[in-house]
Amino acid sequence: MLFAVFFLTAGFAFVNYFLVYFGILLLFSTIISLPLFYYQMNVEELRVHRELEKEKVFKDDFVHVKVVIENMGKSSFDFLEIKDYFNPQLFRLILGENYISTRIGPKGKIKFSYILEPKVRGEYAIGPLSVTVKDRLGFNSEERLIPDSVTDILVYPPYEDIKRIEILGSKRSLMLNYGVQRSKQKGLGSEFYGMRKYVYGDQFRLIDWKASARTQKLIVKEFESERDVTVMIIVDSSETMAGGAIENTKFEYAIRACMLLAKVALTRRDYVGVFTFSGKKNFKFLKPKSGDDYFYQILDFVARVKPQEKCRIVEAMDHFIRRFQKRSLVFIISDFESNAKEISRAIGKLVPFNHTIIIFNIFSPWFEIHEIDLSSTDKALAEAISEEMMEHVLIIRQELRNLGVNLITVGPDDMMNKVLDNYLTAKKKGSAY
């Protein structure tokens, strides 16, 4: 229409009949072609859908995406464009193209495919699909977004990480590196613990008559039984945990530590539960269970969690103690970028339940500059930020020490070792739960 008006104006201005005729032709072509286009091109006759080879993948795996276009009508579409949208920050296009320009005849079917590689662990969406139909002259076009054409895909952490955790958490590996320790309690178990003098209320069948005859006093045998421990892993999923490189944020390290703890504890036949928290709408609780297969349920649970909203640690601990009160070994993983008094108040809510509480503080500066070459200016700035953050951590550590809880500061290089060592040390002591 703009070109038609331009040529008409130019034709009259320069008294050029060719430009006038050309402008009129353009004008009538546009006016006539528009209703004709909408009459002939019924976009509703097109059926477009996406097919995924699998909807759950590991981060280092590939996603094969197929797009199918079917023409259910009797008319052909000479100029057709199909595009499948995805977020390039979350997925890398490895092979093929996510769009096609083609022609499709009556009752025809066309397929095209492409391959994506997920960059980040989490639950994300592929889509929507868009369809653009054009007429022969290119004067008119119509674009439609296909309803319900968004497909959710769940991305697990890298398979290499899972295998490493499985190997580290295997019975053989733990026996070779750390020995086998299970929590003990005195009682009517099968393993001999010791001998002591008889006291009123002891069962007669526990009396060792030979030892009693030798000492001329009643002596009873004590046995101990192994017992399973409930391990609760609490992970901060607030927006501050997203700091760091997109593939190695503080939250990604926290999830790896969570998976390592879960695998090792399940291998030792403990019960494991997970609680993630940020804002009030993002408190997610996975009930403690045991068994080797339960590790993959935990994996599925944490894969759906992503860092978002501000940290509400006091409300989070309120929610946790309403859901769970059993005396347990509790691990808390957080960057603690909140008010020190609030953190102390939140942890104080757990203390009356006699949990054994082990807290890992993800020290933000170490994670956010990890494996990054800094200039001298950036290094000076990073040191200043680190000092300020460390002062905040020391205040929190003192607040928690008053509650009888220790705060362990971890970096990307020693986080996994410290998490595992503290779990095994707590299991070896075994008297706190």
Sequence and secondary structure as in RCSB ss.txt:
>XXXX:A:sequence
MLFAVFFLTAGFAFVNYFLVYFGILLLFSTIISLPLFYYQMNVEELRVHRELEKEKVFKDDFVHVKVVIENMGKS
SFDFLEIKDYFNPQLFRLILGENYISTRIGPKGKIKFSYILEPKVRGEYAIGPLSVTVKDRLGFNSEERLIPDSV
TDILVYPPYEDIKRIEILGSKRSLMLNYGVQRSKQKGLGSEFYGMRKYVYGDQFRLIDWKASARTQKLIVKEFES
ERDVTVMIIVDSSETMAGGAIENTKFEYAIRACMLLAKVALTRRDYVGVFTFSGKKNFKFLKPKSGDDYFYQILD
FVARVKPQEKCRIVEAMDHFIRRFQKRSLVFIISDFESNAKEISRAIGKLVPFNHTIIIFNIFSPWFEIHEIDLS
STDKALAEAISEEMMEHVLIIRQELRNLGVNLITVGPDDMMNKVLDNYLTAKKKGSAY
>XXXX:A:secstr
 HHHHHHHHHHHHTT HHHHHHHHHHHHHHHHHHHHHHHH  GGGEEEEEEES SEEETTS EEEEEEEEE SSS
 EEEEEEEE   TTTEEEEEE SEEEEEE TT EEEEEEEEEE SSEEEEE  EEEEEE TTSS EEEEE TT  
EEEEEES HHHHHHHHHHHSHHHHHHHT     EEEES SEEEEEEE  TT  GGGB HHHHHHHTS EEEEEEE
E   EEEEEEE SGGGG EETTEEHHHHHHHHHHHHHHHHHHTT EEEEEEESSGGG EEEEEE STTHHHHHHH
HHHT    S   HHHHHHHHHHH  S  EEEEEE   S HHHHHHHHHTTGGGT EEEEEEE HHHHHTTT    
HHHHHHHHHHHHHHHHHHHHHHHHHHTTT EEEEE TTTHHHHHHHHHHHHHHH    
